[in-house]
Amino acid sequence: MPPAIVVKTPRSADGTRIHAEAVGNPRNPHVVFIHEATLCCLVYDELFQDARLTDHLYLVRYDLRCHGRSGITRTAESQHSSLYASDFAAVAGAFGLHRPIIVAWGFGAAVVADICAHINPPPIAGIVYIAPLPFLGPTMTQLITPRMLGIAQTLITTHDTATSGRAKTDFVNGVVAGSACRVPDTMKAAWLGRSILQDAEVTAHVLSRTHDPVRLLELGRQGLPLLVLVGADDALVDGGAVVRELRRHFRNAETHVVPGSSHALFVDHRDEFVGLLLVFVGRLAVMTLMG
């Protein structure tokens, strides 16, 4: 029987409701999952039903603003970096989180920089990046494939529903490219449905927002623990470029290229992902106990 999920909907600084869920024992290490852009936290369903994680960790996930079941805001100003940090703070406060580890996928990785820039001291113990795009703006173009560049340019510039829908279809196909036989059609269809449900204008605002990664990179140089996981067959993110860029800034970084894996490596190589996550969390827990 799957463990019970606790649902809360705290308000962010601008009043936006943030849908959040938790499972597991709060006495275990706290781990927060942030999803890929245009999708929602349901992408982590299989992980939140995996006893290897729920027995040993306190898992929290939430829908980013304008995604899934969280509140919708329709202005560019409502995508300010400080509000993404406030969303996280609201979720952390609702569940009583203490220095959690953040697991962030794809564009969701940029939220970690928001948190570090606007919450002092930074409230996190470590970072796990899954096929990440931790930097928005010009730097991002150096870390993505031509396919992802074309998709992103379309989604940022169009407010047309049909054009946006075609780009989102290519995006979701790209998420599982190379491993479609391992990803159920029902899951792929659900992800596409969530992506297309997000209004084209909102998607443009979400993907064109700006943030400042300076504080995040400072923390990396100071030793903030980082685990980077990239798929060898990722059709959207250039894993090698991401690893090289992050290693320039994080002196305490561990990286793994998962053979045969797609952008959604936590799905098509779940066993390997779970093992690497548990080892990383366990190591940080030991370090904390040792002071």
Solvent accessible surface area in square Angstrom, and as a share of the most:
residue,aa,sasa,rsa
1,M,232,1.03
2,P,89,0.56
3,P,52,0.33
4,A,89,0.69
5,I,70,0.35
6,V,78,0.45
7,V,80,0.46
8,K,78,0.33
9,T,60,0.35
10,P,23,0.15
11,R,139,0.51
12,S,9,0.06
13,A,84,0.65
14,D,67,0.35
15,G,29,0.28
16,T,13,0.07
17,R,107,0.39
18,I,0,0.00
19,H,17,0.07
20,A,0,0.00
21,E,8,0.04
22,A,1,0.00
23,V,2,0.01
24,G,33,0.32
25,N,70,0.36
26,P,79,0.50
27,R,222,0.81
28,N,37,0.19
29,P,51,0.32
30,H,26,0.12
31,V,0,0.00
32,V,0,0.00
33,F,0,0.00
34,I,0,0.00
35,H,0,0.00
36,E,2,0.01
37,A,6,0.04
38,T,4,0.02
39,L,1,0.01
40,C,2,0.01
41,C,0,0.00
42,L,56,0.28
43,V,8,0.04
44,Y,1,0.00
45,D,50,0.26
46,E,56,0.25
47,L,1,0.01
48,F,2,0.01
49,Q,105,0.47
50,D,11,0.06
51,A,60,0.46
52,R,97,0.35
53,L,0,0.00
54,T,12,0.07
55,D,93,0.48
56,H,110,0.49
57,L,4,0.02
58,Y,15,0.06
59,L,0,0.00
60,V,0,0.00
61,R,6,0.02
62,Y,0,0.00
63,D,0,0.00
64,L,8,0.04
65,R,0,0.00
66,C,1,0.01
67,H,4,0.02
68,G,30,0.28
69,R,96,0.35
70,S,6,0.04
71,G,22,0.21
72,I,89,0.45
73,T,26,0.15
74,R,134,0.49
75,T,72,0.42
76,A,59,0.46
77,E,134,0.60
78,S,14,0.09
79,Q,3,0.01
80,H,103,0.46
81,S,8,0.05
82,S,40,0.26
83,L,27,0.13
84,Y,4,0.01
85,A,3,0.02
86,S,26,0.17
87,D,1,0.00
88,F,1,0.01
89,A,47,0.37
90,A,19,0.15
91,V,0,0.00
92,A,17,0.13
93,G,59,0.57
94,A,30,0.23
95,F,19,0.08
96,G,53,0.51
97,L,23,0.11
98,H,137,0.61
99,R,118,0.43
100,P,3,0.02
101,I,8,0.04
102,I,0,0.00
103,V,0,0.00
104,A,0,0.00
105,W,0,0.00
106,G,0,0.00
107,F,14,0.06
108,G,1,0.01
109,A,0,0.00
110,A,1,0.00
111,V,3,0.01
112,V,0,0.00
113,A,0,0.00
114,D,0,0.00
115,I,0,0.00
116,C,3,0.02
117,A,38,0.30
118,H,85,0.38
119,I,39,0.20
120,N,132,0.68
121,P,108,0.68
122,P,18,0.11
123,P,34,0.21
124,I,2,0.01
125,A,21,0.16
126,G,0,0.00
127,I,0,0.00
128,V,0,0.00
129,Y,0,0.00
130,I,0,0.00
131,A,0,0.00
132,P,0,0.00
133,L,1,0.01
134,P,0,0.00
135,F,8,0.03
136,L,22,0.11
137,G,39,0.37
138,P,116,0.73
139,T,48,0.28
140,M,12,0.05
141,T,65,0.38
142,Q,124,0.55
143,L,6,0.03
144,I,14,0.07
145,T,27,0.16
146,P,118,0.74
147,R,90,0.33
148,M,3,0.01
149,L,57,0.28
150,G,35,0.34
151,I,7,0.03
152,A,2,0.02
153,Q,101,0.45
154,T,43,0.25
155,L,3,0.01
156,I,57,0.29
157,T,109,0.63
158,T,20,0.12
159,H,109,0.49
160,D,73,0.38
161,T,103,0.60
162,A,58,0.45
163,T,41,0.24
164,S,4,0.03
165,G,14,0.13
166,R,159,0.58
167,A,10,0.08
168,K,2,0.01
169,T,49,0.29
170,D,52,0.27
171,F,4,0.02
172,V,1,0.01
173,N,54,0.28
174,G,0,0.00
175,V,0,0.00
176,V,2,0.01
177,A,23,0.18
178,G,69,0.66
179,S,2,0.01
180,A,57,0.45
181,C,127,0.76
182,R,128,0.47
183,V,4,0.03
184,P,65,0.41
185,D,116,0.60
186,T,110,0.64
187,M,33,0.15
188,K,58,0.25
189,A,64,0.50
190,A,59,0.45
191,W,13,0.05
192,L,45,0.22
193,G,33,0.32
194,R,73,0.27
195,S,0,0.00
196,I,77,0.39
197,L,140,0.70
198,Q,14,0.06
199,D,60,0.31
200,A,7,0.06
201,E,66,0.29
202,V,1,0.00
203,T,0,0.00
204,A,3,0.03
205,H,37,0.17
206,V,10,0.06
207,L,10,0.05
208,S,57,0.37
209,R,23,0.08
210,T,110,0.64
211,H,27,0.12
212,D,76,0.40
213,P,32,0.20
214,V,82,0.47
215,R,74,0.27
216,L,0,0.00
217,L,23,0.11
218,E,60,0.27
219,L,19,0.10
220,G,0,0.00
221,R,119,0.43
222,Q,109,0.49
223,G,15,0.15
224,L,20,0.10
225,P,16,0.10
226,L,1,0.01
227,L,1,0.00
228,V,0,0.00
229,L,0,0.00
230,V,1,0.01
231,G,4,0.04
232,A,54,0.42
233,D,70,0.36
234,D,17,0.09
235,A,23,0.18
236,L,1,0.00
237,V,3,0.02
238,D,58,0.30
239,G,11,0.10
240,G,34,0.32
241,A,13,0.10
242,V,0,0.00
243,V,22,0.12
244,R,156,0.57
245,E,30,0.13
246,L,1,0.00
247,R,125,0.46
248,R,164,0.60
249,H,24,0.11
250,F,5,0.02
251,R,178,0.65
252,N,59,0.30
253,A,20,0.15
254,E,51,0.23
255,T,31,0.18
256,H,57,0.25
257,V,84,0.48
258,V,2,0.01
259,P,95,0.60
260,G,29,0.28
261,S,0,0.00
262,S,0,0.00
263,H,2,0.01
264,A,0,0.00
265,L,1,0.00
266,F,2,0.01
267,V,16,0.09
268,D,14,0.07
269,H,35,0.16
270,R,74,0.27
271,D,99,0.51
272,E,73,0.33
273,F,1,0.00
274,V,2,0.01
275,G,34,0.33
276,L,32,0.16
277,L,0,0.00
278,L,49,0.24
279,V,95,0.55
280,F,3,0.01
281,V,3,0.02
282,G,33,0.32
283,R,97,0.35
284,L,12,0.06
285,A,37,0.28
286,V,81,0.47
287,M,92,0.41
288,T,102,0.59
289,L,153,0.76
290,M,157,0.70
291,G,102,0.98
